Amino acid sequence: MIEQVQLGKTELQVSKLSFGAAPLGGAYGDFTQKDADNAIRTALDFGITTFDTSPYYGKGRSEEVLGLALKGISRETFTVITKCGRYDHASFDFSPDRVRLSVDESLSRLKLDHIDLLLCHDIEFDDPETVIFETLPALRDVVKAGKVRALGVSGLPLGIFRTVLDETHLDAILSYSHACLNDDSLTDMMPYFNDKNVGVIAASPLSMGLLTHAGPPDWHPASAELRAAVSRAIYYCEERNLDLSDIAISWSYRLTGPASLMVGMKDPATVQANVKAAQREYDPDTLHKIRSFFDDVQRLSWPSGRWGDPDPARLS
């Protein structure tokens, strides 16, 4: 069974492996509601009790599908994370009125009376002062109203978290693609997050599909240098009947610091595969060899949004 842990200093319990519901928005292939229903029940059977979604995923479809899948399941047995502020690929609105409305829309789609953790989604795409001094105060009123239990932010550049947390308190942050075989820079910030009493969720151990045998999708922002390193690692794994994605999930799952590792899922097969990968331990020599393919590109990220430094090495 997947372990349950406390998220930072909140009263929330999250599963060490959590269900990323972005695929329930339809961006990663088609599926049926029955697939999603069975995926959620399979996840709960394994002890995966934390489900992450957003209005951005399928323009609300992910929330709707997840809400239907959770219908009839005791509310005390699961934790739901959703987001506000991002609604389409290039549609962002962190204004107080819009985020308040977004919460109500999400509650309606999810068919819930409260959201456990609400994250401002990809905040690097707006002015930091807006998020700090307008968005978050408005959402604290929503917390007082009982619609949300805890607040946080998400984004790619690690610098955004320090910018916000130096000015205001948050319950949690969600960081993606920085707790991976090719980029472990999130670990350097854990002492800072601990000092701030902030819970940490690490998402996308496959770095948005980069660490897969199929290779990154065409839209992936990884550099040619990083893609070449992945190709070498894939070749090494295929020669030895190893799965790079499974190794990546296993390695990220064991990183010290984050409360939960979030992986995308959409049907029982992907749930079972992710649980199996997380629970499998690889010998240190194998891990060291695979990590060595990324020595020259370790922590090489890419720009995202209007603010924040894409290079974690310069964030100390």
DAMOKA-V621265 format. One record per pair of residues at least 6 apart in sequence whose C-alpha atoms are under 8 Angstrom apart, sorted by the first residue. I is the first residue (numbers start at 0). J is the second residue. Records with the same first field share a line. If there is no record, write none. Layout:
I = J + J
This chain:
0 = 45 + 46
1 = 14 + 15 + 16 + 45 + 46 + 47
2 = 14 + 15 + 16 + 46
3 = 12 + 13 + 14 + 15 + 46
4 = 12 + 13 + 14 + 15 + 258
5 = 11 + 12 + 13 + 258
6 = 12 + 13 + 171 + 198 + 199 + 258
7 = 170 + 171 + 193 + 196 + 197 + 198 + 199 + 258
8 = 170 + 196 + 197 + 198
9 = 149 + 170 + 198
11 = 78 + 115
12 = 78
13 = 48 + 49 + 78 + 258 + 259
14 = 46 + 47 + 48 + 49 + 258 + 259
15 = 47 + 252 + 258 + 259 + 260
16 = 47 + 49 + 252 + 259 + 260 + 261 + 262 + 274 + 277
17 = 47 + 48 + 49 + 50 + 51 + 259 + 260 + 261 + 262
18 = 42 + 47 + 48 + 49 + 50 + 51 + 261 + 262 + 263 + 264
19 = 50 + 51 + 52 + 261 + 262 + 263 + 264
20 = 50 + 51 + 52 + 61 + 65 + 263 + 264 + 265
21 = 51 + 52 + 53 + 56 + 57 + 61 + 263 + 264
22 = 28 + 56 + 61 + 263 + 264 + 265
23 = 30 + 35 + 56 + 57 + 60 + 61 + 64 + 65 + 264 + 265
24 = 56 + 57 + 58 + 59 + 60 + 61 + 62
25 = 56 + 57 + 60 + 61
26 = 56 + 57
30 = 265 + 266
32 = 64 + 68
34 = 265 + 266 + 267
35 = 64 + 65 + 68 + 265 + 266 + 267
36 = 65 + 67 + 68 + 69
37 = 68 + 266 + 267
38 = 264 + 265 + 266 + 267 + 268 + 270
39 = 68 + 69 + 266 + 267
41 = 267 + 270 + 271
42 = 48 + 267 + 270 + 271
45 = 274
48 = 76 + 77 + 78
49 = 77 + 78 + 79 + 80
50 = 77 + 78 + 79 + 80
51 = 79 + 80 + 81
52 = 61 + 62 + 79 + 80 + 81 + 82
53 = 59 + 61 + 62 + 81 + 82 + 83
54 = 60 + 61 + 62 + 81 + 82 + 83 + 85 + 86 + 105
55 = 85 + 86 + 87 + 88
56 = 62 + 86 + 87
58 = 86 + 87
59 = 105 + 108
62 = 105 + 108 + 109
63 = 108 + 109
64 = 109
65 = 109
66 = 108 + 109 + 110 + 111
67 = 109 + 110
70 = 110
78 = 115
79 = 114 + 115 + 116
80 = 114 + 115 + 116 + 117 + 118
81 = 105 + 114 + 116 + 117 + 118
82 = 117 + 118 + 119 + 120
83 = 93 + 98 + 101 + 102 + 117 + 118 + 119 + 120
84 = 91 + 92 + 93 + 94 + 97 + 98 + 101 + 119 + 120 + 121 + 122
85 = 91 + 92 + 93 + 119 + 120 + 121
86 = 92
91 = 124 + 125
92 = 98
93 = 119 + 125 + 129 + 130 + 134
94 = 129 + 133 + 134
95 = 133 + 134 + 137 + 138
98 = 134 + 137 + 138
99 = 137 + 138 + 141
102 = 146
106 = 112 + 113 + 114
112 = 146
113 = 145 + 146 + 147 + 148
114 = 146 + 147 + 148
115 = 147 + 148 + 149
116 = 147 + 148 + 149 + 150 + 151
117 = 147 + 148 + 149 + 150 + 151 + 152
118 = 150 + 151 + 152 + 153 + 172 + 173
119 = 151 + 152 + 153
120 = 152 + 153 + 154
121 = 152 + 153 + 154 + 155
122 = 130 + 152 + 153 + 154 + 159
123 = 154 + 155 + 156 + 159 + 303 + 304 + 305 + 306 + 307
124 = 303 + 304 + 305 + 306
125 = 304 + 305 + 306
126 = 305 + 306
127 = 162 + 163 + 306
131 = 163 + 166 + 167
138 = 150
139 = 150
141 = 147
142 = 148 + 149
149 = 170 + 171
150 = 169 + 170 + 171
151 = 169 + 170 + 171 + 172 + 173
152 = 160 + 169 + 171 + 172 + 173
153 = 172 + 173 + 174
154 = 173 + 174 + 175
155 = 174 + 175 + 176 + 303 + 309
156 = 302 + 303 + 307 + 308 + 309 + 310 + 311
157 = 174 + 185 + 307 + 308 + 309 + 311 + 314
158 = 307 + 308 + 309 + 311 + 314
159 = 306 + 307 + 308
160 = 172
164 = 195
168 = 195
169 = 197
170 = 196 + 197 + 198
171 = 197 + 198 + 199 + 200
172 = 197 + 198 + 199 + 200
173 = 199 + 200 + 201 + 202
174 = 185 + 199 + 200 + 201 + 202
175 = 201 + 202 + 203 + 204 + 206
176 = 182 + 201 + 202 + 203 + 204 + 205 + 206 + 207
177 = 183 + 184 + 185 + 201 + 204 + 206 + 298
178 = 184 + 185 + 186 + 201 + 202 + 204 + 251 + 254
179 = 203 + 204 + 205 + 206 + 247 + 250 + 251
180 = 204 + 247 + 250 + 251 + 290 + 293
181 = 290 + 293 + 296 + 297 + 298 + 299
182 = 297 + 298 + 299 + 300
183 = 297 + 298
184 = 298 + 311 + 312
186 = 254 + 255 + 256
189 = 256 + 257
192 = 198 + 199
198 = 257 + 258
199 = 256 + 257 + 258 + 259
200 = 257 + 258 + 259 + 260 + 261
201 = 257 + 258 + 259 + 260 + 261
202 = 260 + 261 + 262
203 = 260 + 261 + 262 + 263
204 = 247 + 248 + 251 + 260 + 261 + 262
205 = 211 + 244 + 247 + 248
207 = 215 + 219
208 = 214 + 215 + 216
209 = 215 + 216 + 219 + 221 + 226 + 229
210 = 229 + 243 + 244 + 247
211 = 233 + 243 + 244
212 = 233 + 242 + 243 + 244
214 = 229 + 230
215 = 226
220 = 301
221 = 300 + 301
222 = 301
224 = 296
225 = 293 + 296 + 299
228 = 292 + 293 + 296
229 = 292 + 293
231 = 292
232 = 243 + 289 + 292
233 = 243
235 = 289
236 = 242 + 243
245 = 273 + 276 + 277
246 = 276 + 281 + 286
248 = 273 + 276 + 277
249 = 276 + 277 + 278 + 279 + 280 + 281
250 = 277 + 286
251 = 260
252 = 259 + 260 + 277
262 = 273
264 = 270
298 = 310 + 311 + 312
299 = 310
300 = 309 + 310 + 311
301 = 309 + 310
302 = 308 + 309
303 = 309
308 = 314
